[in-house]
């Protein structure tokens, strides 16, 4: 008879937290890059206007 697998809640919770921290860091870096790009294009527009 097959044995049901037991999930370790502490390990999965720890891995999920680490994964979300990496995701948050990536989103923040991407956000800064997008904002920096838009500000750069805006100032380029003002310079050429």
PyMOL commands that set and color helices and strands:
alter all, ss='L'
color gray80, all
select helices_A, chain A and resi 9-48
alter helices_A, ss='H'
color red, helices_A
deselect
rebuild
show_as cartoon
